Amino acid sequence: MNVFLNFCKSTVLATLIFWMIISPKSFEVDTFLFVLLSMIPVFVCCVVTIALTIYPFFSLFETETFDKKAVFNTFFPFYAIVAFSLCVYGIFLSDLEFYMIAFFTSAFMTTSYSWVWFSKEPM
Amino acid sequence: MKTIISIIAALLFSTLFYGQNIGLNLSVFSVITIGLLIFQHPKIARLKSAIVFIVVYFTTAIVVYFNHSALAIFANCVAFFTLIGTFSESRSSIYIRWLNGIYTTIAAYFQRRSDSTIDQEQQNWKKNRDYLQLAKLIGIPLMVSIVFILMYKNGNPIFNGFIEKINFEFINFQWFLFSLLGFFLFNNIINPVQIHPATTKDLQTDNQLHPTGPLLLDQLKKEQQLGILLMALLNILLIFYSITDIYYLLNNDITSASALSSQVHSGINTLIASIIVAILIILYFFRGNLNFYQDNVLLKNLSYTWIFLNIGLVVLIAIKNTEYVVVYGFTYKRIGVFTYLFLTLAGLITTFLKVRNVRNLWFLFRINTQVAFAILMVSSCIDWDHAITNYNLKHAENLDLNYLIDLTDNNAILLQDYTAEHRVSSNQQQRIHDKYIGFIDKVSERNWQEWTYDNILINKKFDR
């Protein structure tokens, strides 16, 4: 599995979603530099989250008879429901704080896409 | 076609919900959802179970408009997930429908992305694409331009002014993102998906219990002996407890709030413990082959007795709670006790049916989740704040007006009318007046998306 490519794609996606949501509030030309710099912490977040919560499903359960597609179909629905619930809980816990909405939205979308990318990789 | 429908629905979604509170918009959203589902899946929409849940969802949509309570909104959301789950797989159990409904709503897009297969032509095109070159073409000029813009900005005040003038505030980007959310939502629910392993397993599992192997008579006899002894002992204990409880109820005139409260709460605690133990013991003994053992009649009868004694316990607590309500009126907690008692009654009856008809554990889950769903839907139809206030003002022997003032604004008109006809303390009168004025202001300031039945009431009251 090309885990590193998954990390990179997730980082780009998470950065895009996060900045797209917050850009109307705080986006100026100077901010471009911060967008690029923000990719470093976003990359760390993506690596930690994907390596700890998504990759193990594929590395532990994928076999010749139980392919990536089967792993996705079996575990992703529950992962998505739990992740979505935690994200909604986090948003309400932060009292609907704007940046937290952006953070949790990008987290949910990115982790979901990361599952899709893993599931579509050849065995 | 589906994309165009999703885009139109998304625009409607942002028109209804962007920057608005819940009101008429949720009812309209429900109608749009029902319309879309029927339009996209006419065959499923003709099924009996789909019709039932369409009616239920539509009813909750109307209830939201009339009641505007948190319970009504919650019931509407549950009905929404159930309906989506029904369109996902109409033969599944209600809890699987909830799972499918939630999954479809939040992640159907990703499921479809994963399911989609790329044809050979696309694969070749993807292979031939030079990603590195593409990244270079976009990334390097973009980064270099930004660095140079930042440098020139500091070096030239005219250039700096020009750059500062560029702003994209005329574009309501948040509205666009909100519409995108609407698109994502409708795109998901138009094509419901399933959680495959759970749905398949659910469809394969029936409600009937089957023998787990050959009947080992000696082992079953021993197990039955233990069961009979345990159930007999528990029955005797519960009979003794019930007699003392009835005696206490008949011979003590309990009217103080604290005594009634303690009676109800200690009764509820006993009931919770008793029923959990009862159901667990019954489920343990009737988990397998003992159901098919010919001499199990005595154990079954003792179990039925135990269930009916627990129903008696439910009735006793209901009587105590009713006494509490007659004297001090309704509160949410007292209504909660009645709800709990009703759910318990349903649990005991279904346990009885499980033993009598040799049903499995799934039968209990299926039927009890259906009962819980039905109770939620029925209770959401009642405007509880209004009902509690109306009952307490008319019938409660000891009225707690402060409790009623602390309820939501749904009872503001009732309280205001009450103060016009009855004497209340000046402090309470002021609080009721403030609540009423606040309510009128809030209702008057609503946009059409936020309208509820209160708007009509207020308009009528002030003849607008």
Chai-1 contact restraints between the chains, C-beta under 6 A:
chainA,res_idxA,chainB,res_idxB,connection_type,confidence,min_distance_angstrom,max_distance_angstrom,comment,restraint_id
A,P24,B,F173,contact,1.0,0.0,6.0,A-B,restraint_1
A,P24,B,Q174,contact,1.0,0.0,6.0,A-B,restraint_2
A,V29,B,I163,contact,1.0,0.0,6.0,A-B,restraint_3
A,F32,B,I146,contact,1.0,0.0,6.0,A-B,restraint_4
A,F72,B,S114,contact,1.0,0.0,6.0,A-B,restraint_5
A,N73,B,H196,contact,1.0,0.0,6.0,A-B,restraint_6
A,T74,B,P197,contact,1.0,0.0,6.0,A-B,restraint_7
A,P77,B,Y103,contact,1.0,0.0,6.0,A-B,restraint_8
A,P77,B,I195,contact,1.0,0.0,6.0,A-B,restraint_9
A,A80,B,A107,contact,1.0,0.0,6.0,A-B,restraint_10
A,I81,B,I102,contact,1.0,0.0,6.0,A-B,restraint_11
A,F84,B,I106,contact,1.0,0.0,6.0,A-B,restraint_12
A,S112,B,F110,contact,1.0,0.0,6.0,A-B,restraint_13
A,V116,B,F110,contact,1.0,0.0,6.0,A-B,restraint_14
A,V116,B,R113,contact,1.0,0.0,6.0,A-B,restraint_15
A,V116,B,S114,contact,1.0,0.0,6.0,A-B,restraint_16
A,S119,B,S114,contact,1.0,0.0,6.0,A-B,restraint_17
